[in-house]
Amino acid sequence: MATSRAVYLRPSFSLLLGVWGELRVSGEWLRLKTTQVFGGAGVRRGDGRGIILVPGFLGSDNYLNDLYRWLLRIGYKPYFANFGRNSECPEILTQKLVLTINKVYEETARKVVIIGHSLGGTIAIAATMRRSGKVSKIITLGSPIHNAGVNPLVFVTASVLGSFIRTRGNRLENCYTDRCSCQFVRSLPKPPPKGVEAAAIYTRGDRAVRWQCTVWNKDEGCNFAVKGTHIGLAFNPEVYRAIADILSGETAGRKIPLLKVVT
């Protein structure tokens, strides 16, 4: 059953309960370091294709360093999105990601894969709509795909950031509001382009974004459930193993069809 999509954020007060669970991320990071998966054991080797990593809201490339080094270790050619920090108008960041897609496609002479965490995955979807002929797969990690119900703390932070963005020149006046109608917003009510595989990795323990917003509708893409936190999706060994399986095409039996998304 398909659901409507909206790019702007809506507060989900139910996420306030248990928000402190996100603090478990440090334990997830430490656990990752001790696993064989992180060392590259027991996962399918890569084929050298280019993979672009896109950070989440307010994040920079730095916290994706572990994922970058791991992809390099198992045989892929990772790239950072080179945003600086994900604290800019999403349309501007989408335009920057399009340039990175062009660059990686030219350097590798192959279609690229994009892995985006949280808002980074949403931006990855928007950029793929513009360069679908240069992208083979999108993998989102806890990314708002449908109506973006977020923790009120995230909502307030985004609202403040939007107010700041709108005070600067050459920015859309309705950025980060439900009145925004930029190309970024207009591109997201659509399913993934034909020929582009889409996979969403999510956790029902997400306390930043309602997990129901982070999965694909049936027939749009594959959904993979893991245990852990929203922030920790960037450090979760289950996520790393799922990424390796998705990249290699070894996902038989792990696809979770979503019959209905609750909005």
C-alpha positions in Angstrom: 0.0 0.0 0.0 1.6 3.2 -1.1 1.8 6.2 1.1 2.2 9.9 0.4 5.6 11.5 0.8 6.6 15.0 2.1 10.1 16.4 2.5 9.4 18.8 5.2 9.6 17.6 8.8 6.8 17.0 11.2 7.3 16.5 14.9 6.5 13.1 16.3 6.2 13.4 20.0 6.0 9.7 20.5 9.8 9.6 19.8 10.5 11.7 22.9 9.9 8.6 25.0 13.1 6.7 25.0 15.1 9.4 23.2 18.0 8.7 25.5 18.4 5.3 24.0 20.3 7.0 21.2 23.1 7.4 23.7 23.8 3.7 23.2 25.7 4.7 20.0 29.0 4.7 21.8 28.5 1.1 22.7 27.6 0.2 19.1 30.8 1.9 17.9 32.9 -0.1 20.3 31.2 -3.3 19.4 31.9 -2.7 15.7 35.6 -2.4 16.4 35.7 -5.9 17.9 33.8 -7.8 15.2 35.2 -9.9 12.4 32.9 -8.1 10.0 34.8 -4.8 10.5 38.0 -6.6 9.7 36.5 -7.8 6.5 36.1 -11.4 7.5 33.1 -13.3 6.4 31.8 -10.8 3.9 31.8 -10.8 0.1 34.7 -9.0 -1.5 34.0 -5.9 -3.6 34.5 -5.4 -7.3 36.2 -2.0 -7.1 33.1 0.1 -8.0 32.8 3.6 -6.7 30.6 4.2 -3.6 29.7 7.7 -2.4 29.0 8.2 1.3 26.5 11.0 2.3 26.4 12.2 5.9 23.2 12.8 7.8 21.7 16.0 9.2 24.4 18.3 10.8 27.0 15.6 10.2 30.2 15.8 8.3 32.3 13.2 6.4 34.3 12.6 9.6 31.9 10.2 11.3 31.7 8.1 8.2 35.4 7.4 8.3 35.0 3.9 9.7 32.5 3.0 6.9 34.9 4.5 4.3 37.9 2.5 5.5 35.8 -0.7 5.7 34.6 -0.4 2.2 38.1 0.2 1.0 39.3 -2.8 3.0 36.8 -5.2 1.4 37.5 -4.1 -2.2 35.4 -1.0 -3.1 36.5 2.5 -4.0 34.7 4.8 -1.6 34.3 8.6 -1.9 32.9 11.2 0.4 30.2 13.5 -0.7 32.4 16.5 0.2 29.5 18.6 1.6 31.6 19.9 4.4 28.7 19.7 6.9 25.1 18.7 6.2 23.8 22.0 7.5 22.8 23.7 4.2 19.7 24.0 2.1 19.0 20.4 0.8 18.6 21.6 -2.7 22.1 23.1 -2.7 23.5 19.9 -1.2 21.7 17.9 -3.8 23.4 20.0 -6.5 26.8 19.3 -4.9 26.1 15.6 -4.8 25.2 15.6 -8.5 28.7 17.0 -9.2 30.2 14.3 -7.1 28.2 11.6 -8.9 29.5 13.0 -12.2 33.1 13.0 -10.9 33.0 9.4 -9.6 31.3 8.1 -12.7 34.0 9.6 -14.9 36.8 8.4 -12.7 35.6 4.8 -12.4 33.8 4.5 -15.8 31.0 2.7 -14.0 27.7 3.4 -12.5 28.1 4.4 -8.8 26.5 3.3 -5.6 25.3 5.9 -3.0 25.0 5.2 0.7 23.3 7.9 2.7 22.7 8.1 6.4 19.5 9.8 7.6 18.9 13.0 5.7 21.9 12.1 3.6 19.9 9.2 2.1 17.0 11.5 1.2 19.4 13.8 -0.6 20.9 10.8 -2.3 17.5 9.9 -3.7 16.9 13.4 -5.0 20.3 13.4 -6.7 19.7 10.0 -8.2 16.5 11.3 -9.8 18.7 13.8 -11.8 21.5 11.3 -12.7 19.8 7.9 -12.8 21.9 6.8 -15.7 25.0 7.1 -13.6 23.7 5.4 -10.4 23.2 1.6 -10.0 22.1 1.4 -6.3 20.9 3.6 -3.4 21.3 2.3 0.1 19.6 4.4 2.8 20.3 4.1 6.5 17.4 5.4 8.6 16.5 8.0 5.9 13.2 9.7 5.7 11.6 8.3 2.6 8.0 9.0 3.4 6.3 11.7 5.5 9.1 12.7 7.8 7.9 12.2 11.3 10.9 13.2 13.4 11.8 13.6 17.1 10.7 17.1 18.2 14.3 17.9 19.2 15.3 17.3 15.6 12.3 19.3 14.4 13.3 22.3 16.5 16.9 22.1 15.4 15.9 21.9 11.7 13.5 24.9 12.2 16.3 27.0 13.7 18.7 26.0 10.9 16.1 26.8 8.3 15.6 30.3 9.8 19.4 30.8 9.6 19.6 29.5 6.0 16.8 31.9 4.9 18.7 34.9 6.2 21.5 34.3 3.7 21.5 35.4 0.1 20.8 33.1 -2.8 18.7 30.7 -0.6 15.1 29.7 -1.1 12.9 31.7 1.2 10.8 28.7 2.3 13.7 26.3 2.9 12.9 23.7 5.6 9.2 24.6 5.7 6.1 22.9 4.3 5.8 25.7 1.8 9.1 24.9 0.0 8.6 23.8 -3.6 12.2 23.6 -4.8 13.4 20.9 -7.2 14.6 18.8 -4.2 11.0 18.7 -2.7 9.4 18.1 -6.1 11.7 15.1 -6.9 10.9 13.0 -3.8 7.2 12.0 -4.2 8.4 9.6 -6.9 9.6 6.0 -6.5 13.3 5.2 -7.4 14.0 5.6 -11.1 13.9 2.5 -13.3 17.1 0.7 -13.4 18.2 1.9 -10.0 18.1 -0.6 -7.1 16.9 0.8 -3.8 17.5 -0.7 -0.4 16.6 0.7 3.1 18.3 -0.4 6.3 16.3 0.6 9.3 15.8 0.0 13.0 12.6 -0.1 14.9 14.6 1.3 17.8 15.0 4.6 15.9 14.3 7.6 18.2 15.2 10.3 15.7 12.9 9.4 12.8 9.8 7.2 12.9 11.0 3.9 11.4 7.8 3.7 9.3 9.1 6.7 7.4 12.4 5.0 6.6 11.3 2.0 4.5 10.3 1.6 0.9 6.8 0.7 -0.2 6.2 -2.7 -1.5 7.7 -3.1 -5.1 9.8 0.1 -4.7 12.8 -1.4 -2.9 14.1 -3.8 -0.3 13.9 -3.2 3.4 16.4 -4.7 6.0 15.8 -4.5 9.7 18.6 -4.4 12.2 18.7 -3.8 16.0 20.2 -0.6 17.3 19.9 3.2 17.3 19.4 5.8 14.5 22.8 7.4 14.9 24.4 4.0 15.3 23.3 2.9 11.9 26.7 4.3 10.7 28.6 2.0 13.1 26.4 -1.0 13.4 28.0 -4.3 12.4 24.7 -5.7 11.3 24.4 -2.7 8.9 27.9 -3.4 7.6 27.0 -7.0 6.8 23.8 -6.0 5.2 25.6 -3.4 3.0 28.1 -6.1 1.9 25.2 -8.4 1.0 23.3 -5.7 -0.9 26.4 -4.7 -2.8 27.2 -8.2 -3.8 23.6 -9.1 -4.7 23.5 -11.8 -2.0 20.2 -10.7 -0.3 18.1 -13.8 -0.9 15.9 -14.5 2.1 16.7 -11.1 3.7 14.2 -9.0 1.9 11.4 -7.8 4.1 8.3 -6.9 2.1 6.4 -4.1 3.6 2.7 -4.6 3.1 1.6 -1.3 4.7 3.4 1.8 6.0 1.6 3.3 9.0 1.5 7.2 8.7 
